[in-house]
Amino acid sequence: MSSPSPSLSPSGAVLTVDLDALAANFATLDRLASGAEVAPVVKANGYGLGAAEVAYRLMAEGARSFFVARLSEGVSLRAALGVKPAIYVLDGCPDGAAGLLIAERLTPVLNTIEQTAAWDAAGGGEAALMLDTGLNRLGLTDTEACTLPPDRFAVVMSHLACADQPAHPMNRSQRERFTAIAARFPGARRSLAASDGLFLGADFTFHMVRTGICLYGGGPEGRPDPRIRPVATFEAPILQVRDLHPGDTVGYGAAFTATRPMRAAVVAAGYADGVLRAGAPKAYGSLAGRRCAMLGRISMDLTVFDVTDIAEAAAGRMIELVGPNVPVDEAAAAAGTIAYELLTRLGARAVRRYVGAR
């Protein structure tokens, strides 16, 4: 993938979203889904990459159902995609939301007895039901679920707590509990697995899998996987290359001290752009296919990298901070977090471009 031209971004970061890679990941997950529907999760603005652009391409690839978190996200997505796909709202039917859900043809994932009552009172149609099987977030308990009509819901679903740890006994116990409760609703489709859960095997896929992070380039279990292609490339230009002498320090707090002659590249991206401050000093960038270590602390607008042995380093060259050479899972791990957080924080003021759009 070529770097954006200077005219696109004279001094700031660029976030490139590869929609062909997104489509390839969708196809990979579809093959792994054992015949279950693959329903993309596009909440948080498509994990920071643009919900409308992402969903439009995935719909062209055959996706027919999407999940968002907030009602406002559902309204925006409906406006972008038209009337065709099903859009599920994970927040369900909060107070006063039923009318707008109905008007926008959005399907709530009902989480409480009160929400089911409000939805029915408003004359709502098709709905999904969230069952709590041990995560203890949203969802009805076993006892509550047994008070509801067995033929009321189109989909019953739950969410795994430890799917990124395949050997964790909670995965199996949640599956067994889900199967037992879902039997109360024989006509409903079942959905338990998200991205990590899909990789647990065919007995976790049921009728629908809700794929998120693996669509966007994050691997199962929070580490890179050769089956999953990188989707986001985040780059920023070098503003200045400077010489460091032994004893020179870099950045706030003098957190780095040079012990030898070095060349340092000052790059136009910092924590205001989503470069997680906690990534220093473990994070790295890539220039001309070579890794360059981060030096000192990340500041609001700038990050410094060691380019001592990279002859190509010069003002205007782009350093990759996330992408094919800096996997999103590795960049996240360097900051002590996960790809989900990194992607949703990335590139707030970056120039955005999409390649592979249909």
N, C-alpha and C positions, 0 to 999 in steps of 0.2 A: 504494500500500500504506500503510495507516495505521500510525502508531507504536503500539507496545504501550502499554497503559494503565499509569498509575503503580503500580497494584496488582500488576502482573506483575513490575516491577523498580523498587523504590523508589529505588535509588541506583546501580545497576550497568548494565552493557552488556546488550544484547539481540541475539541472532543469530536472524534470521528466514530460514527456508528455504522458498522458493516451489516447491512440487512441481509446480505447473502449468507453470511456466517450465522446470523440469527435463524434464517430459514433452514440451514443445514443442521443446526442444533435441534430445531423442531422436528425435522425428519428423523434424526437419531433417537430422540425421546419417543417419537411415535413408534419406531421399530421395537423399542424396549418395552412398550406399554402393553404388550400381550393382547392387543385388540381393544383395549380401553380407550376412550376418548381422551385426547390430550388437550386440556383446557388451560391456555396461558393465563398467568397471573400478571396483570399490568398495573397493579397498584403503585403508589408513590411515583407517578409519572413514568410508568414502565421501568421501574427500578432506576430512575434517573436518566433514562436514555430516550424518553419521549413516548408517552403512551399511545398517542394517535398514530405516529409513524410506525411504531413497533406492531401495534394491533392491526393496522391496515395491511402490512406485509404478511403477517401471520394469517389473516383472514384469506388472503390470496393463496396461501399455502394449504388451506383447508381447515383452519381453526374455526369452530362454530360456536364456541362458548368462551367467555372471558370472565376473570374475577378482578374486582377492585375492592378497596377497603371502605372508602368514604362514599356517601351519596353524591357529593359534588363531583367525585371522580367518575361515577357512573353517568351523570348528566353530560359531562364533557365528552366521554367516550361515545355515548349514544349520538351526540351531535356529529362526531367525526366519522362514525362507521355506518350510520343509518339504521334502519329498522331490522336488518337481517339477523345479526348474531344475538345470542343470549348473553346478557350481562348480569352477573351475580354480584351483589353488594354484601360484603362480609360483615359490615356493621349491623345488618339486619334492617329492622324497622324501628328506629328510635322514635321518641315522642314527636308527633306532628309530621312524620316523614311519609306516611302512607300515600297521601294524595300525589306527591311528586313522584314517588316510586311507580305508581300506577300510570301517571301521565307520561312518564318517560319509558315505560315498558321495561322496567328494571326488576330483577328477581331478587328479593331479599333472602339472605341466609339467616333465618330466625334463630335467635339465641336464648330467648327466655319465654316463659309462659305468657308474660305480659305482652311481649312482641307478637306472639301468635294471635292473641286476643285482639290486639290493635289492628293487625293485618286483616283478620276475618271481619271485624266490625266495619272496616273501610271497604269491604267487598273485594279485597285483593284476590288475585287468581293464583297462578302457580307460585310455589315458594319452595325453598330448600330449608332443611333443618340441621342445625349444628348440635352434635352430641359431644358432651365432655367425657372422654375416656381416660383422663388422667393428667392432661396438661394443665387443667385448672385455670383456663383463661375463659373464653366465651363458650357457651353451650349449655344444654340441659343435662341434668343428671339422669341416671337410669330411671329413678322414681318419677321424675317429672315427665320424661318422654312417654312413659306408660299411660299417662293420663290423656294423651292426644289421640285423635282419630287415626287409625292405621292406614287410611287411604287418602290422607290430606296432602302429602308432600311428594314433589317430583324427584327430589334428591335428598338423601340423608348423608351426612358427612361428619368426619372428625379430623383431628390433627395430631400427628405423632410428635412426641416430646424429644425423642432421642434418635431420630432417623439417621442423623449424621454419625452415629455410632452403631454399625450394623450388628455387633455382638451384644448390644445392651438388651437385657431381658425385658425391658419395658416395651420394646417394639412388639414382641410377640404377645405380651399380656394386653396391650392396647388393641391389637388386632382381634384377639379373642373377645374382648369386651365389646368392641364395636360390632362384631358379627352377631353377638347375642342381642344387643339392643336393636340393631338394624332389622333383625328378623321380625320385629314388631310392625315394620312397614314393608310388607312384601312387594308392593308395586313400585317402590321407589328405587331409583338408581343409587348406587353406593359409591362414595368417594372417601378414601382415607389418606392416600399418599400424595405428598408434594414432590419436589425434585429428588431429595434424598431418599424418600420412601419408595420412589419408583425403582431405585437400584437395589432394594431389599429383595426383589423377586416377584414372580407373577402372582403369588398369593396375597400381595399387598395392593395390586392395581385395581381390583374390582371393576367398576364400570367407567370411572373417570379418574384421571390424575391431574392435579393442579400444579403445573410446572412453572417455577419462577426462576431461581438463580441459575439453573443449568441452561436455560434459554439464553441468558445474557452473558455466558462465558465462565461462570463459576463452576468448579467441579464438585461432584458429590464428596461428602466427608470433608469439605472445606479445603481441598487441595486440587491442583491441576489434574485433569484427566485427558488423555489423548483423544478421547471420543468427542470432547466438547471444544468447539472452536472459540477463540476470543472474539468478542463482538465490539467492545469499546476500546478505542485507542486514544489515550490522553497524552498530548504532547505540549511542550512549551518551548519558546525560543530562548537561546542564550542571548543575554543582554551584554555581557562583558566577560572576557577571559583575562584573569589576572595571575601574576606570579606570586607565589608564597615562598617565604624563606623560613628556615628553621627558627622556631620561636614565635612565628606569626600565629595569631588566633583568628577564628572565623565565627562571626555571628554573635548574637546575644549570649551573655553569660560566659563568653570565651570558652564555649563548650568543646571546641576542637583546637588543638595546638599542632602545628606542623613540626615534624621531626626531621624533615628533609626538604630539599627544593621541590616544589609542586606547582602544577597549573590548576586553577580552580575556575569553573564556569558558574556564573551567576545567572540563574534561570528565572524567567518571568512567570512563576507560579508559586503560590504559598497556601496557607490554610484557608484564606478567603476563596480560593479556587477549589477547595476540597482535598488538598494535599494534607493528609492527616498529620497534625503536629507530633503525635506520638510515634510516628514512623521514624523519626530521627533517633539514633544514627544508623538503624539497621536497614532502612530502605535503600533502594538503589534505582538508578535510571539506566537508560540504554542509548548509546550514540554510536552510529556506524556499526551496529551489531555487537557492540562491546559494552559490558557492564561498567558503570561508573558509580562509585560509592558516594553517599550523601555525606556532606561535611557540616558539622555544627547543627544548630537548631533551625527548624523551619520557621520562617517569619510570615507575616500576613500576605505579602506579595512576592516573596523571593525565596528560592532554595538554592543552595550551593552544592556543586558536585565536583568530585575529583576527576579531572580529565588529563592528568599528567601524561599518560601513555596513549592518548588518543589524538593523533595529529590532526584529525578532521575538525576538532573543536574550534569554533570561531563564532563570533557574533552573528546571529541570524539563523544558525543551525538549530534544528529542533531536537530536543532530548525527550525520549519517550519515558513517561512516568508510570503508565499502565498500558498494556497492549500485548502483542504477540511475543515480545522479548521481555516483558515484565508482567507475568501472569497476575491477574487480579487477586487470586488467592494468596500469592506470595506477597504482593504489595500490602494486602490487608493484614496478613500475619505479622509483617514487620511492625505494624502499628498496634499489634495486640488486639485486632478486631477481626471481622469477617467480611467477605466480599459484599454482602448485602449492604452493610453500613457504608463501605467505601463507595460503591456505585451510587447510592442514593445521595451522597454528599458531593459527588464529583461534578466539577465543571459548571458551577452556577453562573459564572460570568465568561465562560469560554465561548469562542466561536464554535458553533455546532455545524456539522455537515453529515449528510447521510449518503452512503454509497450502496448501490444495489437496490435503490427504490424502484417500485413498479408503478 
